[in-house]
Amino acid sequence: MPLRRSKVLVKWIFENQHKFQTVRCCSSSLRYKEQLEETSAAPELVAPAPTPNAKPRPDLTPEISFKYDDLRVSLAAPYQLQPKPEVEELGFGRYFTDHMLKIYYHRALGGWQKPEIMPFENLSIHPAAKALHYAVQLFEGLKAYRGRDDKIRLFRPELNMERMNLAAQRSGLPMFDGDELVKCISRLVQIDQEWVPHSETSTLYIRPTLIGVDPTFGIQAPDSALLFAVLSPVSAYYKKSRDGAVSIFADPNVVRAFPGGAGNRKVGSNYGPTIEATSRAEKLGHQQVLWLFGPNHELTEVGAMNIFIVYINEHGDKQLATPPLNGLILPGVTRRSILELASQWEDLTVKEEVITMNNLIELNKQGRLLEMFGAGTAVVISPISRVGFLDMDVNIPTMKQPAPVYQRVKDTLLAIQYGHIEHPYARIIS
Ligand SMILES: Cc1ncc(COP(=O)(O)O)c(C=O)c1O
């Protein structure tokens, strides 16, 4: 066929192809057939429709959890390896290592599939995936520390696993055996161990994430999910002001969490809506938001950290206090560790108690408020020297204490994390 005629024919077919379709997509009589076709043409993430009486595939792990023993590893080729940045350039979560962990869950295939470590790659995800629309997702944050003995340690990873499973339950995502995930993550860190900074001011941040990926708009428990973990070498999280502390802004018009909500779970939907308030605080010269709740302006958290104060109590003793876990507060691993460690220090009373803005202002006026600090994995400890509230500036003498509690807490945590002292909180993985 001469070239010109064939070009005309191709153009005609292109323009008229819709006329060849005998079935329109909304035809209800053919719905079942279409569903089958859609399923077979669906992308990789979608589980095939279950075939009645089909035998389970022999390589499936049980519904209850994936298993470390099933882990498959494919290493990056030399050309896929990324250059490692200098410690000074790290920032927070800007660079990623060479490998990642992926574990799919497909209810139709019996549940959790085999874990896989593979070269770092972008995800391919259906545009209707529930994680993208209804935040059916959760994440965690823990770190791998390179100790002075060159050994790599994790800090209480079992607590992150517990928190992950609680968040999964809240969002209808599949739960799993936390020990198995810690083993898979430990293997990932071992493979990328040269990415764990050779420095005690930097660490390798581990971000396990679980997302609902099935491609349907219904607000229901997802039938398919993806658990992945990526690693990022990090240094400082927050900018500090000149005195080494941060200034925070307490805006009584915004809340981070509410009773019956999911403020006590590490789900993405708690974080996106904090951005506007944080930007407003920054415009007013503060670094973070102090999250208040209720008519008494109770302190709940600061930024993405748990909040602590140190003050002289009515008996004249030094008291370390943090608000109780009342459903509005994320049960921080650092928070719990501080409470456990400091309650063994005889010169300090440790209490979980409600703290209101009025309490804080009164204690400060009476000269009894000594310190205020935030605590979390990303920052460890972040001393606070100023709180903006209504038209006031509450200046807190955190940086003026001769032997501040925040520093003692920080030194103790870092000593455990970097192996200066042997402690059951630290788990050597390499
Ligand atoms: C809202 C919030 N509070 C507190 C924390 C501190 O928790 P952790 O000590 O487990 O890092 C975090 C960090 O994960 C957080 O996002």
PDBQT file of the ligand as one rigid body, heavy atoms in Angstrom, charges set to zero:
ROOT
HETATM    1  C1  LIG A 501       3.053  14.560  67.109  1.00  0.00    +0.000 C 
HETATM    2  C2  LIG A 501       4.278  13.902  67.647  1.00  0.00    +0.000 A 
HETATM    3  N1  LIG A 501       4.485  13.919  68.972  1.00  0.00    +0.000 NA
HETATM    4  C3  LIG A 501       5.559  13.338  69.531  1.00  0.00    +0.000 A 
HETATM    5  C4  LIG A 501       6.509  12.705  68.754  1.00  0.00    +0.000 A 
HETATM    6  C5  LIG A 501       7.677  12.048  69.395  1.00  0.00    +0.000 C 
HETATM    7  O1  LIG A 501       7.584  10.657  69.323  1.00  0.00    +0.000 OA
HETATM    8  P1  LIG A 501       8.873   9.757  69.332  1.00  0.00    +0.000 P 
HETATM    9  O2  LIG A 501       9.603  10.060  70.585  1.00  0.00    +0.000 OA
HETATM   10  O3  LIG A 501       8.373   8.361  69.285  1.00  0.00    +0.000 OA
HETATM   11  O4  LIG A 501       9.670  10.115  68.129  1.00  0.00    +0.000 OA
HETATM   12  C6  LIG A 501       6.339  12.676  67.365  1.00  0.00    +0.000 A 
HETATM   13  C7  LIG A 501       7.320  12.021  66.522  1.00  0.00    +0.000 C 
HETATM   14  O5  LIG A 501       7.124  10.959  66.060  1.00  0.00    +0.000 OA
HETATM   15  C8  LIG A 501       5.201  13.273  66.796  1.00  0.00    +0.000 A 
HETATM   16  O6  LIG A 501       4.979  13.241  65.488  1.00  0.00    +0.000 OA
ENDROOT
TORSDOF 0
